Amino acid sequence: MSRTPDARARDTQTKQIQENITNVEKHFGDLCQLFAAYVRKSARLRDKADLLVKEVSLYADTETPNLKLGLKNFADQLAQIQDYRQAEVERLEVKVIEPLKAYGNIVKTKREDMKQTQTARNREAKQMQQLERMRQRNPSDRQIISQAESELQRATMEATRTTRQLEETIDDFEKQKIRDIKKIFGEFVTVEMAFHAKALEIYTTAYQHIQNVDEEGDLEVFRNSLHPPDYQSRLEIVRANSKLSLNRTGTSMSKSGTMQSRTSSRQRKRDDEEDDEEEEDDEDDLEEVTDDEH
């Protein structure tokens, strides 16, 4: 049986509306899942960064004073970023994921509206079929045909009313969908910009903390740690003992030289005395010879 032009137009309209609702249901569902995965990744990144903060802090405790301070400040800044990342995660859940989730119920409601409209149109089609059968079977029974025409008229009116309601509902749905898309994506960008702007500020401070580490100061501390105070004391004692030993050696050598000098002097004195005795003996012998001649 052929449908009336109005019925065919309503069928085409219904099909288009149904496709629109199906597209929203599919793509909003996919967007919701992907945004949720994005937020979970951010949460896992936050957890990993917390572990990194802990490790940097533990390492800082083993380092020289300036580097320790720089690392501690760096860890504090990194931890602060994770606080903002946590806020980012929470805001995305509220402002992006939840509104997308809500479209599950919205689409479900629109499908119920579609179902009511489709039921009214099916009733209209059924009444039209009954009228055609009655006209074919009892073309002369005006009462039955008139009653069937009245039933068809009521069914048509109901189908028209539900179609008009569906048009209004779908129009509102389309308008709200566009607004929500603008709001949801706008909120996403705003949350991300706020986080990254704050993160950039804090990362800049963290960078400065690391760059301000006094390398020479820490190198001096490290070098001093290789020679602790007790080592310096022992080194000074060794040096003092070495100096004392050298002084003693010098004194001994001086004394030895003095003794040798004294020995040489005494030897020279004895030699001189012996020379004098020899000269005296020579003189005595000369005197004895002279006396004999006289």
Solvent accessible surface area in square Angstrom, and as a share of the most:
residue,aa,sasa,rsa
1,M,117,0.52
2,S,92,0.60
3,R,63,0.23
4,T,55,0.32
5,P,96,0.61
6,D,98,0.51
7,A,0,0.00
8,R,122,0.44
9,A,62,0.48
10,R,26,0.10
11,D,50,0.26
12,T,91,0.53
13,Q,53,0.24
14,T,6,0.04
15,K,130,0.55
16,Q,125,0.56
17,I,14,0.07
18,Q,88,0.39
19,E,93,0.42
20,N,44,0.23
21,I,1,0.00
22,T,59,0.34
23,N,82,0.42
24,V,8,0.05
25,E,83,0.37
26,K,115,0.49
27,H,95,0.43
28,F,14,0.06
29,G,30,0.29
30,D,57,0.30
31,L,52,0.26
32,C,17,0.10
33,Q,128,0.57
34,L,121,0.60
35,F,24,0.10
36,A,20,0.15
37,A,32,0.25
38,Y,89,0.34
39,V,6,0.03
40,R,130,0.47
41,K,129,0.55
42,S,13,0.09
43,A,20,0.15
44,R,122,0.44
45,L,93,0.46
46,R,46,0.17
47,D,65,0.34
48,K,135,0.57
49,A,11,0.08
50,D,65,0.34
51,L,109,0.54
52,L,94,0.47
53,V,24,0.14
54,K,127,0.54
55,E,101,0.45
56,V,20,0.12
57,S,32,0.21
58,L,99,0.49
59,Y,101,0.39
60,A,0,0.00
61,D,77,0.40
62,T,105,0.61
63,E,55,0.25
64,T,29,0.17
65,P,80,0.50
66,N,51,0.26
67,L,50,0.25
68,K,77,0.33
69,L,112,0.56
70,G,4,0.04
71,L,21,0.11
72,K,59,0.25
73,N,38,0.20
74,F,55,0.23
75,A,3,0.02
76,D,88,0.46
77,Q,31,0.14
78,L,13,0.07
79,A,36,0.28
80,Q,70,0.31
81,I,1,0.00
82,Q,6,0.03
83,D,97,0.50
84,Y,76,0.29
85,R,26,0.09
86,Q,60,0.27
87,A,27,0.21
88,E,6,0.03
89,V,8,0.04
90,E,86,0.39
91,R,116,0.42
92,L,1,0.01
93,E,72,0.32
94,V,99,0.57
95,K,80,0.34
96,V,1,0.00
97,I,12,0.06
98,E,90,0.40
99,P,43,0.27
100,L,3,0.02
101,K,118,0.50
102,A,45,0.35
103,Y,6,0.02
104,G,48,0.47
105,N,109,0.56
106,I,56,0.29
107,V,2,0.01
108,K,134,0.57
109,T,73,0.43
110,K,29,0.12
111,R,80,0.29
112,E,90,0.40
113,D,36,0.19
114,M,16,0.07
115,K,131,0.56
116,Q,116,0.52
117,T,3,0.02
118,Q,72,0.32
119,T,64,0.37
120,A,2,0.02
121,R,4,0.01
122,N,83,0.43
123,R,110,0.40
124,E,3,0.01
125,A,17,0.13
126,K,115,0.49
127,Q,27,0.12
128,M,19,0.08
129,Q,82,0.37
130,Q,50,0.22
131,L,8,0.04
132,E,59,0.26
133,R,103,0.38
134,M,60,0.27
135,R,102,0.37
136,Q,142,0.63
137,R,177,0.64
138,N,63,0.32
139,P,90,0.57
140,S,100,0.65
141,D,46,0.24
142,R,153,0.56
143,Q,146,0.65
144,I,62,0.32
145,I,3,0.02
146,S,54,0.35
147,Q,115,0.51
148,A,6,0.05
149,E,58,0.26
150,S,44,0.29
151,E,60,0.27
152,L,26,0.13
153,Q,115,0.51
154,R,136,0.49
155,A,5,0.04
156,T,45,0.26
157,M,123,0.55
158,E,56,0.25
159,A,0,0.00
160,T,47,0.27
161,R,103,0.38
162,T,11,0.06
163,T,8,0.04
164,R,129,0.47
165,Q,89,0.39
166,L,3,0.01
167,E,71,0.32
168,E,103,0.46
169,T,31,0.18
170,I,19,0.10
171,D,85,0.44
172,D,85,0.44
173,F,6,0.02
174,E,56,0.25
175,K,96,0.41
176,Q,83,0.37
177,K,31,0.13
178,I,90,0.46
179,R,144,0.53
180,D,24,0.13
181,I,53,0.27
182,K,144,0.61
183,K,133,0.56
184,I,3,0.02
185,F,77,0.32
186,G,34,0.33
187,E,43,0.19
188,F,40,0.17
189,V,76,0.43
190,T,83,0.48
191,V,7,0.04
192,E,18,0.08
193,M,128,0.57
194,A,48,0.37
195,F,11,0.05
196,H,101,0.45
197,A,65,0.50
198,K,63,0.27
199,A,4,0.03
200,L,126,0.62
201,E,102,0.46
202,I,7,0.03
203,Y,97,0.37
204,T,65,0.38
205,T,47,0.28
206,A,2,0.02
207,Y,139,0.53
208,Q,94,0.42
209,H,53,0.23
210,I,54,0.27
211,Q,107,0.47
212,N,115,0.59
213,V,26,0.15
214,D,71,0.37
215,E,128,0.58
216,E,120,0.54
217,G,22,0.21
218,D,13,0.07
219,L,74,0.37
220,E,90,0.40
221,V,62,0.35
222,F,107,0.44
223,R,126,0.46
224,N,84,0.43
225,S,72,0.46
226,L,109,0.54
227,H,86,0.38
228,P,55,0.35
229,P,110,0.69
230,D,79,0.41
231,Y,82,0.31
232,Q,75,0.33
233,S,56,0.36
234,R,132,0.48
235,L,53,0.26
236,E,108,0.48
237,I,102,0.52
238,V,89,0.51
239,R,151,0.55
240,A,59,0.46
241,N,85,0.44
242,S,55,0.36
243,K,137,0.58
244,L,84,0.42
245,S,61,0.39
246,L,130,0.65
247,N,83,0.42
248,R,156,0.57
249,T,69,0.40
250,G,38,0.37
251,T,69,0.40
252,S,66,0.42
253,M,134,0.60
254,S,70,0.45
255,K,128,0.54
256,S,48,0.31
257,G,36,0.35
258,T,59,0.34
259,M,127,0.57
260,Q,121,0.54
261,S,66,0.43
262,R,148,0.54
263,T,69,0.40
264,S,50,0.32
265,S,53,0.34
266,R,129,0.47
267,Q,80,0.36
268,R,144,0.53
269,K,130,0.55
270,R,117,0.43
271,D,59,0.30
272,D,83,0.43
273,E,86,0.38
274,E,97,0.43
275,D,71,0.37
276,D,76,0.39
277,E,102,0.46
278,E,106,0.48
279,E,104,0.47
280,E,102,0.46
281,D,82,0.43
282,D,93,0.48
283,E,104,0.46
284,D,75,0.39
285,D,81,0.42
286,L,120,0.60
287,E,108,0.48
288,E,109,0.49
289,V,82,0.47
290,T,57,0.33
291,D,101,0.52
292,D,122,0.63
293,E,139,0.62
294,H,182,0.81
